[in-house]
Amino acid sequence: VGFKEYQKDDLKEITLDLKDTVYISSAGLRVLLILYKSIPDKEDFHLENIPDDVMDILDITGFAEIFGLKKSVTQG
């Protein structure tokens, strides 16, 4: 079943594992935003295992703030 066949209220939670993502383009950011807007409770939108380079893109573009992401700081 394709994504367009679902009704907006059918999606309750979205979790994306980005561990193998090395780059995210503006088209990819748009897909994330569409997915984020498609669920009623924004707290149920999760991005996991975000590589540093991808997190930098999310941070610079303001998407980290939109999605409520915090950049992890490694202490050393």
C-alpha positions in Angstrom: 0.0 0.0 0.0 1.5 3.3 -1.0 1.8 6.3 1.3 -0.8 8.3 -0.6 -3.4 5.6 0.0 -3.3 6.2 3.8 -5.5 8.8 5.3 -3.7 11.4 7.4 -5.3 10.0 10.6 -3.9 6.5 9.9 -0.4 7.4 10.9 0.1 7.5 14.6 3.9 7.3 15.0 6.9 7.6 12.7 10.4 6.5 13.6 13.2 6.9 11.0 16.7 5.3 11.5 19.2 7.5 9.7 22.3 5.5 10.6 23.3 4.9 7.0 22.5 8.4 5.8 25.6 10.4 4.7 23.8 13.4 3.2 20.3 14.9 3.1 19.3 17.2 0.3 16.5 19.8 0.3 14.2 17.1 -1.3 15.0 14.8 1.7 14.3 17.6 4.1 11.0 18.2 2.4 10.1 14.5 2.8 10.9 14.7 6.5 8.7 17.8 6.9 5.8 16.1 5.0 6.1 13.1 7.3 6.3 15.3 10.4 3.2 17.2 9.4 1.3 13.9 8.7 1.0 12.8 12.3 -1.4 14.4 14.8 1.0 14.2 17.8 4.4 15.7 16.9 5.9 14.0 19.9 5.5 10.7 18.0 7.9 11.7 15.2 11.4 10.3 15.9 14.7 10.4 14.1 17.2 7.9 15.4 21.0 7.4 14.9 21.6 10.7 13.2 25.1 11.0 11.9 27.0 14.2 12.8 27.1 15.5 9.2 23.3 15.0 8.8 22.7 16.6 12.2 24.8 19.6 11.1 22.5 20.0 8.1 19.4 19.6 10.2 20.8 22.2 12.6 21.9 24.7 10.0 18.5 24.6 8.2 16.5 24.9 11.4 14.9 21.5 11.0 16.6 20.3 14.3 14.6 22.9 16.1 11.4 22.1 14.2 11.7 18.4 15.1 12.8 19.1 18.7 16.3 17.6 18.2 19.3 18.5 20.3 22.8 18.1 19.1 24.7 15.7 21.4 27.9 17.0 22.8 30.7 14.5 23.5 32.8 15.4 26.5 36.4 14.4 26.4 
